[in-house]
Amino acid sequence: YVYNLQAQVTDAGNQMIAARAGAVVHPAFFYIGVSAPQGIKGFAKKGEKLTFNAVLATPEGSAPQTALLPKDKKIGWTLTRKTWEEVISTDEYGYETSSWRESTVTEQTGTLNAQNAAGGTAAAFTVTPKDGGQYLLTLTAQDALGRTAVTERSFYVTGSSAYQRGNGDEVTLTPDKDEYAAGDTAHVLLNSTLPAGRYLVTVEREGILSEQVITLKEPST
């Protein structure tokens, strides 16, 4: 957290002077770092075992001393998946309408040994997403004073069992990285609410660079 304090004073001659100072306040003695899924190019598939690495580091970037670690020496982790629930409502005239409400489902939980993550090497753990969709991996630990450190990593999993609810003809494209260098291969996740059928996919830049026809068997991610 960054806190800023600004003060200004106006003298009898209506001349004003101001000053500002700031300070960084860390939430705990350490931060939690978590890697991307190891050995995965592009997007993971549902049912695939994913390995993550977790580390603890002080704000200065060094390994925290044992006295600073959680009293129970544990880091908790939770894997949740975004999903959508259909909500039926009835108006004053008795007509029913449906809408989709976003919610989260907790799929897996576990703990890590904080000493393993603070010893200069990463602590590895595995998760297995059972469905396609958008996932959130959350790691939480308390330092020796009971203050909480939290870190999150969002990732996508491909599969036909889940898709973004929205407009009937809506298609969402999600790249696997924010930036690419020349020659890189981009992996793009297609999140489709379209019904089963054959669809034309083109890559364009000042014209059509490539085109292909893909077959969707059902709405999918």
N, C-alpha and C positions, 0 to 999 in steps of 0.2 A: 504494500500500500504506500502511496505517496501523499504526504500531507503538506499543504502549503499555507503559509501565514503571510498576509499582506497588511501593512499599516500605512496610513497617510495622515499627515498633520498640516493644517493650514494656519499660518501665523496672522498677526494683526494686520499685516499689509496684504493679505489675501494671496500670499505666495504659498504654494503647496509643495511638499516634499513627501516622497513615498519610498518604501523599501519592502522587499519581499524575500522570504527565506523558505526553503523546503527541506523535508527530511523523509527518507525511506524507512518505513517500519516493516520489518519482516514478520510474517505470521507465526513463525516457529524457529527453532534453532536450525532447522534443515528444510530443504525442499525435496520433493519426490520426483524423480524422472522416470519416464517409461518409454520404451522404444516402440517403433512400428512392428507389426508382425514379422518375425524373422523368416527369410527365405521365400517371401511372397512377392511375386511380380504382378502389378496391377491390383486386382481385387480378389479377396478370399472367396471360397465357395462354401455354401452351407454344409455342415457336417464335417468340415475340415478342421483338424486340430491346429490351433495357432499358438505359437510360442512368443511371449513377450519377455523383455528384460527390464528390471526395475533397479534403480540406484537411489541412494540418499546422498545429498551433498549440502554443505553449508552455503550460505550466501557468498562466501569467498571462493567456492568451488572445490573445497577439500572434503575429505571424508569426515563425518562427524565423530567425535569421541563417544565412547560407550556411555559415559555419564549423561550425554545429551539425548540418548535414544529413548524410545517409549519404555515405560516401566515394564510393560508386558512383553517387550521386544517383538511386537507384531506390527505388520502392515496389512490392513484389510483391503480387499478389492471386491468390486461388484461389477458384473456385466449386465447391462440393461439393453433392451431392444425397443425401438420406437414402433408403435403400432397404432391402429385406428379402430375406434368403436363406433358402430352406427347407433345414433340416438333418434328415437321416434318421439315427436312431440305433437300434441293436439291443440289446435287453436280454439277460440271461443265458439266457433261455428261447428266444431266437431271434425274438421278436416285434419288428417294426419300428414305431417311432413317429416322427412328424414334428413339428417345431416351427419357428418363424420367428425368425431372428436378425437384429437390426438392424445395418446396416453403412452405410458412406458410399462414394460414387463421385465421383471428381474429374472434373468435366466440362470445365472451362476453367481456364487459368492465363494470367497476363500481368504486365506491369510498367507503372508510371507514372513520369513524370519528377518527382522530388521537388521540384525547383526551381519547377515550375509549380504544385504544390500548396501551396508555401510563400510564394508571391508576393502573397498577399492576395486571390487569386482561386482558384476551385476548378479542379481538373484533372478533366476528364470522361473516362469510359471506358464501353464498352458490353459487355454479355454477352447471350447468347441461350440461355436454358434450353430444352433439346430435349425434356424430358419434364415431366409434371406431378408435383407433390410438394413436399416441404419442402426449401428450399435454405439454404445457409450461405455467405455471402460474407466472406472473411477477407483483411484487408490487413495486411502486415508490412513493417517497415523498421527498420534499425539506425541509431542516431545516430552522431556522430563518434567516440564512445568505444566503439562496438561493442555498445551496449545495445539491446535489442529492444523496439520498440513494436508492439502488436498491437491490432487492433479487429475486431469481427465484427458482421454484420447478418444476421438470419434473415428469410426471407420465403417466402411460398407461391406456387406457380404452379398454375393449374388445368389439368386435362387428364385424359383417361380412361386414361392409360398407367400411372398409379401411384396407390396408395392404401395407407392404414394397415392393416397386418396386425393382426388381433386376433380378437375374438369374431365369430362369423358374423353376428349381428344388430346389430353395433355401428355407430353413426353418430357422428362427431365434428363439432361445429360450431365454427368458428374465426372470430371477428369481425376486421375489418380494422383496428380501433382498440381501445384499452383503455377509452376514455371517449367519450361522445357528448353533445352539447348538444341541447336541444329543437329539433326541426326538421331535425336531421342525417339523412342517409340512411346506414344501416348496410349494409355488404356482408359477407355471411356465407358462408364457405367450407364446403361440405358434403363431408366425407370419408367415403365409404360403402363398406362391404364387401358391401352387399346385392346380390343378383342382379338381372338386368334385370326391370323391371316398372314399375307405376304406384304412386306413393306420395303420401299426403296430408301436406302441410306446413302447420302452423298457427303463428300468432304469438299468444301469449297473455299477458295481464296482467289478473288478476282477471276472467277470461273470455276468450273467443276474439275477437281483434281482426281477424284476417284468416285466410283459408285458400285453398289452391290445391293442385292435383294436378300433380305433376311426373312425368316419364317418365325412368327411368334405363335406358340401353341396356346398361350393364355396370358392375361395380364401378369407382368413379372418384373423382377429386378435383376 
